[in-house]
Amino acid sequence: MSNQVFQALKELPIPLSQSQCVLHKHEFLICGGKGERACYSYHTLRNEYKFICEYPSDVQLFGHCVVKLVDSNNNNDKDNNQITLLSFGSTWGGSNAHTLVMKYVSVWSDDNNNDKNKNK
């Protein structure tokens, strides 16, 4: 048995600090970070990253929380690749607060049609 507990994965496309991550099937959704608006999907089977989108330019991420909303109406629909993400945050003093929603469809769903922006 190996003494190595962690395995190195592919390096992040950008440096991230205080990021929020959500698991969706074989993806880790990395939603921004301190001073960084970009969001990425990491595919655990492919060991690859794909850009998803960016937070709006007026949002400053100096503290935020991202959660996946569970929709009990879609639990039996295994073909439904859409999930709802909620992002909440503000600066320490409560200024620049944001509450955002994203309807996320996997960026890995259709590799032949990457030019469509499915996530809004």
C-alpha distances in whole Angstrom, upper triangle without the diagonal:
4,7,9,10,13,14,17,20,24,26,28,32,34,33,32,33,33,33,33,30,31,28,30,29,26,28,28,31,32,35,37,36,38,41,39,41,39,36,33,31,28,27,23,23,25,24,27,30,33,36,38,41,42,43,47,48,50,47,45,42,41,40,39,37,37,36,36,39,38,41,42,44,42,39,40,40,37,39,40,38,40,39,40,39,41,41,43,43,45,46,45,49,49,51,50,48,47,46,45,44,43,43,40,39,36,36,34,37,39,38,41,43,42,45,46,45,44,43,46
4,5,8,10,11,14,17,21,23,25,29,30,29,29,30,30,30,30,28,29,27,29,28,25,26,26,29,29,33,34,33,35,38,36,38,36,34,31,29,26,25,21,22,23,22,25,27,31,34,36,38,39,41,45,46,47,44,42,39,39,37,37,35,35,35,35,38,38,41,42,44,41,39,40,40,37,39,39,37,39,37,39,38,39,39,41,41,43,43,43,47,47,48,47,46,45,45,43,43,41,41,38,38,34,35,33,35,38,36,40,41,40,43,44,43,42,41,44
4,6,9,11,14,17,21,22,25,28,29,28,28,28,29,28,29,27,28,27,30,29,26,27,26,29,29,32,33,32,33,36,35,37,35,33,31,29,26,26,22,23,25,23,26,28,31,34,36,38,39,40,44,45,46,43,41,37,37,35,35,34,34,34,34,38,38,41,42,44,42,39,41,41,38,40,40,38,39,38,39,37,39,38,39,39,41,41,41,44,45,46,45,44,44,43,43,42,41,41,38,38,35,35,34,36,39,37,41,43,41,44,44,43,43,41,44
4,6,7,10,14,17,18,21,25,26,24,24,25,25,25,26,24,25,24,27,26,23,24,23,26,25,28,29,28,30,33,31,33,31,30,27,26,22,22,19,20,22,19,22,24,28,30,32,34,35,36,40,41,43,39,37,34,34,33,32,31,31,31,32,35,35,38,40,42,40,37,39,39,36,37,37,35,36,35,36,34,36,35,36,36,38,38,38,42,42,43,42,42,41,40,39,39,37,38,35,35,32,32,30,33,36,34,38,39,37,40,41,40,39,38,40
4,7,10,13,17,18,20,24,25,23,23,23,23,23,23,21,22,21,24,23,21,21,20,23,23,26,27,26,28,31,29,31,29,27,25,24,20,20,17,19,21,18,21,23,26,28,30,32,33,34,38,39,40,37,35,31,31,30,29,28,28,28,28,32,32,35,36,39,36,34,36,36,33,35,35,32,33,32,33,31,32,32,33,33,35,36,35,39,39,41,40,39,38,37,36,36,34,35,32,32,29,30,29,31,34,33,36,38,35,39,39,38,37,35,38
4,7,9,13,14,16,20,21,20,19,20,20,20,20,18,20,19,21,21,19,18,17,20,19,23,24,23,25,28,26,28,26,24,22,20,17,17,14,16,18,15,18,19,23,25,26,29,29,31,34,35,37,34,32,29,28,27,27,26,25,26,26,30,30,33,35,37,35,33,35,34,31,33,33,30,31,29,30,28,30,29,31,31,33,33,33,37,37,38,37,36,35,35,34,33,32,32,29,30,27,27,25,29,31,30,33,34,32,35,36,34,34,32,34
4,6,10,12,14,18,20,19,19,20,21,20,21,19,20,19,21,20,17,17,16,19,19,22,23,23,25,28,26,27,25,23,20,19,15,15,12,14,15,12,15,17,20,23,25,28,29,30,34,35,37,34,32,29,29,28,28,27,26,26,26,30,31,33,35,37,34,33,34,34,30,31,31,28,30,29,30,28,30,30,31,32,34,34,35,38,38,39,38,37,35,35,34,33,31,32,28,28,25,25,23,26,28,27,30,32,30,33,34,33,32,31,33
4,7,8,11,15,16,16,16,18,20,19,20,18,20,19,21,21,17,17,16,18,17,21,21,21,23,25,23,25,22,21,18,17,14,14,12,14,14,10,13,14,18,20,23,25,26,28,32,32,35,32,30,27,27,27,27,26,25,26,26,30,31,34,36,38,35,33,35,34,31,32,32,28,29,28,30,28,29,29,31,31,33,33,33,37,37,38,36,35,34,34,32,32,30,31,27,27,24,23,22,26,27,25,29,30,28,30,32,31,30,29,32
4,6,9,12,14,14,15,17,19,17,18,16,17,16,18,18,15,14,13,15,15,18,19,19,22,24,21,22,20,18,15,14,10,11,9,11,11,7,9,11,14,17,19,22,23,25,29,30,32,30,28,25,26,26,25,24,23,24,24,28,29,31,34,35,32,31,33,32,28,29,28,25,26,25,27,25,27,26,29,29,31,31,33,36,36,36,34,34,32,32,30,29,27,27,24,24,20,20,18,22,24,22,25,26,24,27,28,27,27,26,28
4,7,9,12,13,14,17,19,17,18,16,18,17,19,19,15,14,13,15,14,18,18,19,21,22,19,21,18,16,13,12,9,10,10,12,10,6,7,8,12,14,17,20,21,24,27,28,31,28,27,24,26,26,25,25,23,24,25,28,30,32,34,36,33,32,34,32,29,29,28,25,26,25,27,25,27,26,28,29,31,31,33,36,36,36,33,33,31,31,29,29,26,27,23,23,19,18,17,21,22,20,23,24,21,24,25,25,25,24,27
4,6,8,9,11,14,17,15,17,16,18,18,20,21,18,15,14,15,13,16,16,16,18,19,17,18,16,15,12,13,10,13,13,15,13,10,9,9,12,14,17,19,19,22,25,26,28,26,24,22,23,23,23,23,22,24,25,29,30,33,35,37,34,33,35,34,31,31,30,26,27,26,27,25,26,25,27,27,28,29,30,34,33,33,31,31,29,30,28,28,26,27,23,24,21,19,19,22,24,21,24,25,22,24,26,25,25,24,26
4,5,7,8,11,14,12,14,13,16,17,18,20,17,14,12,12,10,13,12,13,15,16,13,14,12,11,9,10,9,12,13,16,14,11,9,8,10,11,14,15,16,18,21,22,24,22,21,18,20,20,20,20,19,21,22,26,28,30,33,35,32,32,34,32,30,29,28,24,24,23,24,21,23,21,24,23,25,25,27,30,30,30,27,27,26,26,24,24,22,24,21,21,19,17,17,21,22,20,23,24,20,22,23,22,23,21,23
4,7,9,13,15,13,16,15,18,19,20,21,19,16,14,13,11,13,12,13,15,15,12,13,10,10,9,11,10,13,15,17,15,12,10,7,9,9,12,14,14,17,20,20,23,21,20,18,20,21,21,21,20,23,23,27,29,31,34,35,33,33,35,33,30,30,28,24,24,24,24,22,23,22,24,24,25,25,28,31,30,29,27,27,25,26,24,24,22,23,20,21,18,16,17,21,21,19,22,22,18,19,21,20,21,20,22
4,6,10,13,12,14,15,18,20,21,23,21,18,15,14,11,12,10,10,12,12,9,11,9,10,10,13,13,16,18,20,19,16,13,11,12,11,13,14,13,15,18,18,20,19,17,15,17,18,18,20,19,22,23,27,29,32,35,36,34,34,36,35,32,32,30,26,26,25,25,22,23,20,22,21,23,22,24,28,27,26,24,25,23,24,23,23,22,24,21,22,20,18,20,23,24,22,25,24,20,21,23,21,22,20,22
4,7,10,10,13,14,18,20,22,24,22,19,16,15,12,13,10,9,10,10,9,12,11,12,12,15,14,18,19,22,21,17,16,13,15,14,16,16,15,16,19,19,21,19,16,14,15,16,17,19,19,22,24,27,30,32,36,37,35,35,38,36,34,34,32,28,27,26,26,22,23,20,22,20,21,21,22,25,26,25,23,24,23,24,23,24,23,25,23,24,23,21,22,26,27,25,28,28,24,25,26,24,25,23,24
4,7,6,10,11,15,17,20,22,21,17,14,13,9,10,8,6,7,9,7,10,9,10,11,13,14,17,18,22,21,18,16,14,15,14,15,15,14,14,17,17,19,16,14,11,12,13,13,15,15,18,20,24,27,29,33,34,32,32,35,34,32,32,30,26,25,24,23,19,20,17,18,17,18,18,19,23,22,22,20,21,20,21,20,21,20,23,21,23,21,20,22,25,27,25,29,28,24,25,26,23,24,21,22
4,6,9,12,15,18,21,24,23,19,16,15,11,11,9,5,5,8,8,11,12,13,14,16,16,20,21,24,24,20,19,17,18,17,18,17,15,15,18,18,19,16,13,10,10,10,12,13,15,18,20,24,27,30,33,35,33,33,36,35,33,34,31,28,27,25,23,20,19,16,17,15,16,15,16,20,20,20,19,19,19,20,20,22,21,24,22,25,23,23,25,28,30,29,32,31,27,28,29,26,26,23,24
4,7,10,13,16,20,23,22,19,15,14,10,10,8,5,6,9,10,12,13,13,14,16,17,20,21,24,24,22,21,18,19,18,18,18,16,15,18,18,19,15,13,9,8,8,9,10,12,15,18,21,24,27,30,32,31,31,34,33,32,32,30,27,25,23,21,18,17,14,14,12,13,13,14,18,17,18,17,17,16,18,18,19,20,22,21,24,23,23,25,28,30,29,33,31,28,29,29,26,26,22,23
4,7,10,13,16,19,19,15,12,10,7,6,6,4,7,10,9,10,10,9,11,13,13,17,18,21,21,19,18,15,16,15,15,14,13,13,16,17,18,14,13,9,10,9,8,9,9,12,15,18,21,24,27,29,28,27,31,30,28,29,26,23,22,19,18,14,14,12,13,12,14,15,16,20,19,19,18,17,16,16,16,17,16,19,18,20,19,19,21,24,26,26,29,28,25,26,25,23,22,19,20
4,7,10,13,17,17,13,10,8,6,5,7,7,10,13,11,11,11,10,11,12,13,16,17,21,21,19,18,15,16,15,14,14,13,13,16,18,19,15,14,10,11,10,7,6,6,9,11,15,17,21,24,26,24,24,27,27,25,26,23,20,19,16,15,11,11,9,11,11,14,15,17,20,19,20,18,16,15,15,14,14,14,17,15,18,17,18,20,22,25,25,28,27,24,26,25,22,21,17,18
4,7,10,13,13,10,6,5,5,6,9,10,13,16,14,13,12,10,10,9,10,13,13,17,18,16,16,13,14,14,13,14,14,14,18,20,21,18,17,14,15,13,11,9,7,8,10,14,16,19,22,24,22,21,24,24,22,23,21,18,17,14,14,11,12,11,13,14,18,19,21,24,22,23,21,20,18,17,15,15,14,16,14,16,15,16,17,19,22,22,26,25,22,24,23,21,19,16,18
4,7,10,11,8,6,5,7,8,12,13,17,19,17,16,15,11,11,10,10,12,13,16,17,16,16,14,15,15,13,15,16,16,19,22,23,20,20,16,18,16,13,10,7,7,7,11,12,15,18,20,18,18,21,20,19,19,17,15,14,11,11,9,11,11,14,16,19,21,23,26,24,25,23,21,18,17,15,14,13,13,11,13,13,14,16,17,20,21,25,24,22,24,22,20,18,15,17
4,7,7,6,5,6,9,11,15,16,20,22,20,19,17,13,12,10,10,10,10,13,15,15,15,14,15,16,14,17,18,19,22,25,26,23,23,20,22,20,17,14,11,10,8,12,12,15,17,19,17,16,19,18,16,17,16,13,13,11,12,11,13,15,17,20,23,25,27,30,28,29,27,25,22,20,18,16,15,15,12,13,12,14,14,16,19,20,23,23,21,24,23,21,18,16,19
4,6,5,6,7,11,13,16,19,22,24,22,20,18,14,12,9,10,10,10,13,14,15,15,14,14,15,14,16,18,19,23,26,27,24,25,22,24,22,19,16,13,11,9,11,11,13,16,17,14,13,16,15,13,13,12,9,10,8,11,11,14,16,19,22,25,28,29,32,30,31,28,26,23,21,18,16,14,13,10,10,9,11,11,12,16,17,21,20,19,22,20,19,16,14,17
4,6,8,10,14,16,20,22,26,28,25,23,21,17,15,11,11,9,9,11,13,14,15,15,15,17,16,19,21,23,26,29,31,28,28,26,28,26,23,20,17,15,12,14,14,15,17,18,15,13,15,14,11,12,11,9,11,11,14,14,18,19,23,25,29,31,33,36,34,34,32,30,27,25,22,19,17,15,12,12,9,12,11,12,15,17,20,20,19,22,21,20,18,17,20
4,7,10,13,16,19,21,25,27,24,23,20,16,13,10,8,6,5,7,9,10,11,12,13,16,15,19,21,23,26,29,31,28,29,26,28,26,23,21,18,17,15,17,17,19,20,22,18,17,18,17,14,14,14,12,14,14,16,16,20,21,24,26,30,32,33,36,35,35,33,31,28,26,24,21,19,17,14,13,10,12,10,11,15,15,19,20,18,22,21,20,18,18,21
4,6,9,12,15,18,21,23,20,19,16,12,10,6,5,5,6,9,10,10,10,9,10,12,12,15,18,19,23,25,27,24,25,22,24,23,20,18,15,14,13,16,16,18,21,22,19,18,20,18,16,16,15,12,13,12,14,14,17,18,21,23,26,28,30,33,31,32,29,28,25,23,21,19,16,15,12,11,8,10,9,11,14,15,18,19,17,20,19,18,16,15,18
4,6,9,12,14,18,20,17,16,14,11,8,6,5,7,7,11,12,11,11,9,11,12,12,14,16,17,21,23,25,22,22,19,21,19,17,15,12,12,12,15,16,19,21,23,20,20,22,21,18,19,17,14,15,13,14,13,15,16,19,20,23,25,27,30,28,29,27,25,22,21,19,17,15,16,12,13,11,12,12,14,17,17,21,21,19,21,21,19,17,15,18
4,6,10,12,16,17,14,13,11,7,6,5,6,9,11,14,14,13,12,10,10,10,9,11,12,13,17,20,21,18,19,16,18,17,14,13,10,11,10,14,16,18,21,22,20,20,22,21,19,19,17,14,13,11,12,10,12,12,16,17,20,22,24,27,26,26,23,22,19,18,16,14,12,13,10,11,10,10,12,14,17,17,21,20,17,19,18,16,15,12,15
4,6,8,12,14,11,10,8,5,5,6,8,11,13,16,16,14,13,10,10,10,9,11,11,12,16,18,19,16,16,13,15,14,12,11,9,11,12,16,18,21,24,26,23,23,26,25,23,23,21,17,16,14,14,12,13,12,15,15,18,20,22,25,23,24,21,20,18,17,15,15,13,15,12,14,13,13,15,17,20,19,23,22,19,20,20,17,17,14,16
4,7,10,12,9,8,7,5,7,9,11,14,16,20,19,18,16,13,12,10,9,9,9,9,12,14,16,13,13,10,13,12,9,9,7,10,12,15,18,20,24,25,23,24,27,25,24,24,21,18,16,14,13,10,10,9,11,12,15,17,19,22,20,20,18,16,14,14,12,12,11,13,12,14,14,14,16,19,21,21,24,23,19,20,20,17,16,13,14
4,7,8,5,5,5,5,8,11,13,17,19,22,21,19,17,14,13,11,10,9,8,7,11,12,14,11,10,7,10,10,9,10,10,13,15,18,21,24,27,29,27,27,30,29,28,27,25,21,20,18,16,13,13,10,12,12,13,15,17,20,19,18,16,15,13,14,13,14,13,16,15,17,17,16,19,22,23,23,26,24,21,21,21,18,18,15,15
4,6,5,7,8,9,11,14,15,19,20,24,23,21,19,16,16,14,14,13,11,10,13,14,14,11,9,6,7,8,8,10,11,14,17,20,23,26,29,31,30,30,33,32,31,31,28,25,23,21,19,16,15,12,13,11,12,13,15,18,17,17,15,15,14,15,15,17,16,19,18,21,20,20,22,25,27,26,29,28,24,25,25,22,22,19,19
4,6,8,11,12,15,18,19,23,24,27,27,24,22,19,20,17,17,16,13,12,14,14,14,11,8,5,5,7,9,12,13,17,20,23,26,29,32,34,33,33,36,35,34,34,32,28,26,24,22,19,17,14,14,11,11,10,12,16,16,15,14,14,14,16,17,19,19,22,22,24,24,23,26,29,30,30,33,31,27,28,28,24,25,22,21
4,7,10,12,15,18,20,24,26,29,28,25,23,20,19,17,17,15,12,11,12,11,12,10,7,6,7,10,11,14,16,19,22,25,28,31,34,36,34,35,38,37,36,35,33,29,27,25,23,20,19,15,15,13,12,11,14,16,16,15,13,14,14,17,17,19,20,23,22,25,25,24,26,29,30,29,32,30,27,27,27,23,24,21,21
4,6,9,11,15,17,20,23,26,24,22,20,16,16,13,13,12,9,9,11,10,12,10,8,7,9,11,12,14,14,18,20,23,26,29,32,34,32,33,36,34,33,32,30,26,24,23,21,18,17,14,15,14,14,14,17,19,19,18,15,16,15,17,16,18,17,20,19,22,21,20,23,25,27,26,28,26,23,23,23,20,21,18,18
4,7,10,14,16,20,22,25,24,22,19,16,14,11,11,8,5,5,8,8,10,8,8,7,10,12,11,13,13,17,18,21,24,26,30,31,29,30,33,31,31,30,27,24,21,20,18,15,15,12,14,13,14,15,18,20,19,17,14,15,13,14,13,15,14,17,16,19,19,18,21,23,24,24,26,24,20,20,20,17,18,15,14
4,7,10,13,16,19,22,21,19,16,12,11,7,8,6,4,7,10,10,13,11,12,10,14,15,14,15,14,17,18,21,24,26,29,30,28,29,32,30,28,27,25,21,20,19,18,15,16,13,16,16,17,18,21,24,22,21,18,18,16,17,15,15,14,16,14,16,16,14,17,20,21,20,23,21,17,17,17,15,16,13,14
4,7,10,13,16,19,18,16,14,10,9,6,5,5,6,8,11,13,16,13,14,12,15,15,13,13,11,14,15,18,20,22,26,27,25,25,28,26,25,24,21,18,16,15,15,12,13,12,15,16,18,19,22,25,23,22,19,19,16,16,14,14,11,13,11,13,12,11,14,17,18,18,21,19,16,17,16,13,14,11,12
4,7,10,13,15,14,13,10,6,6,5,5,7,9,11,15,17,19,17,17,15,18,18,16,16,13,15,15,18,21,23,26,27,24,25,27,25,23,22,20,17,16,15,16,13,16,15,18,19,21,23,25,28,26,26,23,22,20,19,17,16,13,15,12,13,11,9,11,14,16,15,18,17,14,16,16,14,14,12,14
4,6,9,12,11,10,8,5,5,6,7,10,12,14,18,20,22,20,21,18,21,20,18,17,14,15,14,17,19,21,24,25,22,22,24,22,20,19,18,14,14,14,15,13,16,16,19,21,24,25,28,31,29,29,26,25,22,21,18,17,14,14,11,11,8,7,9,12,14,13,17,16,14,16,16,14,14,12,15
4,6,9,8,7,6,4,7,9,10,13,15,18,21,23,26,23,23,20,22,22,20,19,16,17,16,20,21,23,26,27,24,23,25,23,21,20,19,16,17,16,18,16,19,19,22,23,26,27,29,32,31,31,28,27,25,24,22,20,17,18,14,14,11,10,10,13,15,14,18,18,16,18,19,18,17,16,19
4,6,5,6,6,6,8,11,12,16,18,21,24,26,29,26,27,24,26,25,23,21,18,19,17,20,21,23,25,26,23,22,23,22,19,18,18,14,16,16,18,18,21,21,25,26,29,31,33,36,34,34,32,30,28,27,24,22,19,18,15,14,10,10,8,11,14,13,16,17,15,19,19,18,17,17,20
4,6,5,7,9,12,15,16,19,21,23,27,29,31,29,29,26,27,26,24,22,20,19,18,21,22,24,26,27,24,22,24,22,19,19,20,16,18,18,20,20,22,23,26,27,30,32,34,37,35,36,34,32,30,29,26,24,22,21,18,17,13,13,11,14,17,16,20,21,19,22,23,22,21,20,23
4,6,8,11,13,17,18,21,24,26,30,32,34,32,32,29,31,30,28,26,23,23,21,24,24,26,27,28,25,23,24,23,19,19,20,17,20,20,23,22,25,26,29,31,34,36,37,41,39,40,37,36,33,32,29,27,24,23,19,18,14,14,11,14,16,15,18,20,19,23,23,23,22,22,25
4,5,9,11,15,16,20,23,25,29,31,33,31,31,29,31,30,28,27,24,24,23,26,26,27,29,30,26,26,26,25,21,20,21,18,20,21,23,23,26,27,30,31,34,36,37,41,39,39,37,36,33,32,29,27,24,23,19,18,14,13,10,13,14,13,16,18,17,20,21,21,21,21,25
4,7,10,14,16,19,21,24,28,29,32,29,29,26,28,28,26,25,23,23,22,26,26,28,30,31,28,27,28,27,23,23,23,20,22,22,24,23,26,26,29,30,32,33,35,38,37,37,35,34,32,31,28,27,24,24,20,19,15,14,12,16,17,15,19,20,18,21,23,22,22,22,25
4,7,10,13,16,18,21,25,26,29,27,27,24,27,26,25,24,22,22,22,25,26,28,30,31,28,27,29,27,24,23,22,19,20,21,22,21,24,24,27,28,31,32,34,37,36,36,33,32,30,29,26,25,22,22,18,17,13,12,10,14,15,13,16,17,15,18,19,19,19,19,22
4,7,9,13,15,18,21,22,25,23,23,21,23,23,22,21,19,20,20,23,24,26,29,30,27,27,28,26,24,23,22,18,19,19,20,19,21,21,24,25,27,28,31,34,32,32,29,29,26,26,23,22,19,19,16,15,12,10,10,14,15,13,16,17,14,16,17,16,17,16,19
4,6,10,12,16,19,20,23,22,22,20,23,23,21,21,18,20,19,22,24,25,28,29,25,26,28,25,23,21,20,16,17,17,19,17,20,20,23,24,26,28,31,33,32,31,28,27,25,24,21,20,17,17,13,13,10,7,8,12,12,11,14,13,10,13,14,13,13,13,16
4,6,9,12,15,16,20,18,19,18,21,21,19,19,17,19,19,21,24,25,28,29,26,27,29,26,24,23,21,17,17,17,18,16,18,18,21,22,24,25,28,31,29,28,25,24,22,22,19,18,15,15,13,13,11,8,11,14,14,13,15,14,11,12,13,11,12,11,13
4,7,10,13,15,18,17,18,17,20,20,18,17,15,16,16,18,21,22,25,25,23,24,26,23,22,20,18,15,14,14,14,13,15,15,18,20,22,24,27,29,27,26,23,22,19,19,15,14,11,12,9,10,9,7,10,12,13,13,16,14,11,11,11,9,9,7,10
4,7,9,12,15,13,15,15,18,19,16,17,15,17,17,19,22,23,26,27,24,26,28,26,25,23,20,17,15,15,15,13,14,14,17,18,20,22,25,27,25,24,20,20,17,16,13,13,10,12,10,12,12,10,14,16,16,16,18,16,13,12,12,9,10,7,8
4,6,8,11,10,11,11,15,16,14,15,14,17,17,20,23,24,28,28,26,28,31,28,28,26,23,20,18,17,16,14,14,12,15,15,17,18,22,24,22,20,17,17,14,15,12,13,11,14,13,15,15,14,17,19,20,20,22,19,16,16,15,12,13,10,10
4,6,8,7,9,9,13,13,12,13,12,15,16,18,22,23,27,28,26,28,31,29,28,27,24,21,19,17,15,13,12,10,12,12,13,15,19,21,18,17,13,13,10,11,9,11,10,13,13,16,17,16,20,22,23,23,25,23,19,19,18,14,15,11,10
4,6,6,9,10,14,15,14,16,15,18,19,21,24,25,29,29,28,30,33,31,31,30,26,24,21,20,17,15,14,12,13,13,14,16,19,21,18,16,12,13,10,12,10,12,12,15,16,18,20,19,23,24,25,25,27,24,21,20,19,15,16,13,11
4,6,8,10,14,16,15,18,18,21,22,24,28,29,33,33,32,34,37,35,34,33,30,27,24,23,21,18,17,15,15,15,14,15,19,20,18,16,12,13,12,14,13,15,15,19,19,22,23,22,25,27,28,27,29,26,23,22,21,18,19,16,14
4,7,10,12,14,14,17,18,21,23,24,28,29,33,33,33,34,37,36,36,35,31,29,26,24,21,19,17,14,14,13,12,13,17,17,15,12,8,10,9,12,12,15,16,20,21,24,25,24,28,30,30,31,32,29,26,25,24,20,21,18,16
4,6,9,11,10,13,14,17,20,21,25,26,30,31,30,32,35,34,34,33,29,27,24,22,19,16,14,11,11,9,9,10,14,15,13,11,7,8,7,10,10,13,14,18,19,22,23,23,26,28,29,29,32,29,26,25,24,20,21,17,15
4,6,8,9,13,14,18,21,22,26,28,32,33,32,33,37,36,35,35,32,29,26,24,21,18,16,12,11,9,8,8,11,13,12,10,7,8,9,12,12,16,17,21,21,24,25,24,28,30,31,31,33,31,28,27,26,23,23,20,18
4,5,6,10,11,15,18,20,24,26,30,32,31,31,35,34,33,33,30,27,24,22,19,16,14,10,10,7,7,8,11,13,12,11,9,9,9,12,12,15,16,20,20,23,23,23,26,28,30,30,32,30,27,27,26,23,23,19,18
4,7,10,13,17,20,22,26,29,32,34,33,33,37,36,36,36,33,30,27,25,22,18,16,13,11,8,7,6,8,11,11,10,9,10,11,14,15,18,19,23,23,26,26,26,29,31,33,33,36,34,30,30,30,26,26,23,22
4,7,10,14,17,20,23,26,29,31,30,31,34,34,33,34,31,28,26,23,20,16,14,10,9,6,6,6,7,11,10,11,10,10,10,12,14,16,18,21,21,25,25,26,28,30,32,33,36,34,31,31,30,26,26,22,21
4,7,10,14,16,19,22,25,27,27,27,31,30,30,30,27,25,22,19,16,13,10,7,5,4,7,9,10,13,11,12,11,9,9,9,11,13,15,18,18,22,22,23,25,27,30,30,33,31,28,29,27,24,23,19,18
4,7,10,13,16,19,22,24,24,24,27,27,27,27,24,22,20,16,14,10,8,6,5,6,10,12,13,16,14,15,14,12,10,10,11,12,13,16,16,20,20,22,24,25,28,29,32,30,28,28,27,24,22,19,18
4,7,10,13,16,19,21,20,20,24,23,23,24,21,18,16,13,10,7,6,4,7,9,12,15,17,19,17,18,16,14,11,10,9,9,10,13,13,16,17,18,20,22,25,26,29,27,25,26,24,21,19,15,15
4,6,9,12,15,18,17,17,21,21,20,21,18,16,14,11,9,6,5,7,9,12,15,18,20,22,20,21,19,16,14,12,11,10,11,12,12,15,16,18,20,21,24,26,29,27,25,26,24,21,19,16,16
4,6,9,12,15,13,13,17,17,17,18,15,13,11,7,6,5,6,9,12,15,19,22,23,26,23,24,22,19,16,14,12,10,10,10,10,13,14,16,18,18,22,24,27,25,24,25,23,20,17,14,15
4,6,10,12,11,12,15,15,16,17,14,13,11,7,5,6,7,10,13,16,20,23,25,27,24,25,23,20,17,14,12,10,10,10,11,14,15,19,20,20,23,25,28,26,25,26,24,21,18,15,16
4,6,9,9,8,12,13,14,16,13,13,11,8,8,9,11,14,16,20,24,27,28,30,27,29,27,24,21,17,16,13,13,12,13,15,16,20,21,20,23,26,29,27,27,28,25,23,20,18,18
4,5,6,7,10,11,13,14,11,12,10,8,8,11,13,16,19,22,26,29,31,33,29,31,29,25,22,19,17,14,14,12,13,15,17,20,21,20,23,26,28,27,27,28,25,23,19,18,18
4,6,5,8,10,12,15,12,14,13,11,12,15,16,20,22,26,29,33,34,35,32,34,32,29,26,22,21,18,18,16,17,17,19,23,24,22,25,28,31,29,29,31,28,26,22,21,22
4,6,8,8,12,13,11,14,12,12,13,16,18,21,24,28,31,35,36,38,34,35,34,30,27,23,22,18,18,15,17,17,19,23,24,21,24,28,30,28,28,30,27,25,21,21,21
4,6,5,8,10,7,10,9,9,11,15,17,21,24,27,31,34,36,38,35,36,33,30,27,23,21,18,16,14,14,14,16,20,20,18,21,24,26,25,25,27,24,23,19,18,19
4,6,7,10,9,11,11,11,13,16,18,22,24,28,32,35,37,38,36,37,35,32,28,25,23,20,18,16,16,16,17,21,20,19,22,25,27,26,27,29,26,25,21,21,22
4,6,9,9,12,13,14,16,19,22,25,28,32,35,39,40,42,39,40,38,35,32,28,26,23,21,18,18,17,18,22,21,19,22,25,27,27,28,30,27,26,22,22,24
4,5,6,9,10,12,15,18,21,25,28,31,35,38,40,42,39,40,37,34,31,28,25,21,20,16,16,14,15,19,18,16,19,22,24,23,24,26,23,23,19,20,22
4,5,8,10,12,15,18,21,25,28,31,35,38,40,42,39,40,38,35,31,28,26,22,20,17,15,13,14,17,16,13,16,20,22,22,22,25,23,22,19,19,22
4,6,9,12,15,18,22,25,28,32,35,38,40,43,40,40,37,35,31,28,25,22,19,15,14,11,12,15,14,11,13,17,18,18,20,22,19,20,16,17,20
4,6,8,12,15,18,21,25,28,32,35,37,39,36,37,34,31,28,25,22,18,15,12,11,9,10,14,14,11,14,17,19,18,19,21,18,17,14,14,17
4,7,10,13,16,19,23,26,30,33,35,37,34,34,32,29,26,23,20,16,13,10,8,6,6,10,10,8,11,14,17,16,16,18,15,15,11,12,14
4,7,10,13,16,20,23,27,30,32,34,31,31,28,26,22,20,16,13,10,6,5,5,7,11,12,10,13,16,18,17,16,18,15,13,10,9,11
4,7,10,13,17,20,24,27,29,31,28,29,26,23,20,17,14,10,8,6,5,7,9,12,14,13,16,19,21,19,19,20,17,15,12,10,12
4,7,10,13,17,20,24,26,28,25,25,23,20,16,13,10,7,6,5,6,9,11,14,17,16,19,21,24,22,20,21,19,16,13,10,10
4,7,10,13,17,20,23,24,22,22,20,17,13,11,8,6,5,6,7,11,12,15,17,17,20,22,25,23,21,22,19,16,14,11,11
4,7,10,14,17,19,21,18,19,17,13,10,7,6,5,7,9,10,14,16,18,21,21,24,25,28,26,24,24,22,19,17,13,12
4,7,10,14,16,18,15,15,13,10,8,6,5,6,8,12,13,16,18,19,22,23,25,26,29,27,25,25,23,19,18,14,13
4,7,11,13,14,11,12,11,8,6,5,7,9,12,15,16,20,21,23,26,27,29,30,33,31,28,28,26,23,21,18,16
4,7,9,11,8,9,8,6,5,7,9,12,15,18,19,23,24,25,28,29,31,32,35,33,30,30,28,25,24,20,18
4,7,8,5,6,5,4,6,9,12,15,18,21,22,26,27,28,31,32,34,35,38,35,32,32,31,27,26,23,21
4,6,5,5,6,7,10,13,15,19,21,25,25,29,30,30,33,35,37,37,40,37,34,34,33,29,29,25,24
4,5,7,9,10,13,15,18,21,24,27,28,32,32,33,35,37,40,40,43,41,37,37,36,33,32,29,27
4,6,9,10,13,16,19,23,25,29,30,34,35,35,38,40,42,42,45,43,40,39,38,34,34,30,28
4,7,6,10,12,16,19,22,26,27,31,32,33,36,37,40,40,43,40,37,37,36,32,31,28,25
4,5,9,12,15,19,22,26,27,31,32,32,36,37,39,39,42,39,36,35,34,30,30,27,24
4,7,10,13,16,19,23,24,28,29,29,32,34,36,36,38,36,33,32,30,27,27,23,21
4,7,10,14,17,20,22,26,27,28,31,32,34,35,37,35,32,31,30,26,25,22,19
4,6,10,13,17,18,22,24,24,28,29,31,32,34,31,29,28,26,22,22,18,16
4,7,10,14,16,20,22,23,26,27,29,30,33,30,28,27,25,21,20,17,14
4,7,10,12,16,18,20,23,23,25,27,29,26,24,24,21,18,16,13,10
4,7,9,13,16,17,20,20,23,24,26,24,22,22,19,16,14,10,8
4,6,9,12,13,17,17,19,21,23,20,18,18,16,12,10,7,6
4,7,10,12,15,14,16,19,21,18,17,17,14,11,8,6,6
4,6,9,11,11,13,16,18,16,14,15,13,10,7,5,7
4,6,9,8,10,12,15,13,12,14,11,10,6,6,9
4,5,5,8,10,13,12,11,13,12,11,8,9,12
4,6,7,8,11,9,8,10,10,9,8,9,12
4,6,6,9,10,9,12,12,12,11,12,16
4,6,9,9,9,13,12,12,10,12,16
4,5,6,7,10,10,12,11,13,17
4,6,6,9,10,12,12,15,18
4,6,9,10,13,14,16,20
4,6,6,10,10,14,17
4,6,8,9,12,15
4,6,9,12,14
4,6,9,11
4,6,8
4,6
4
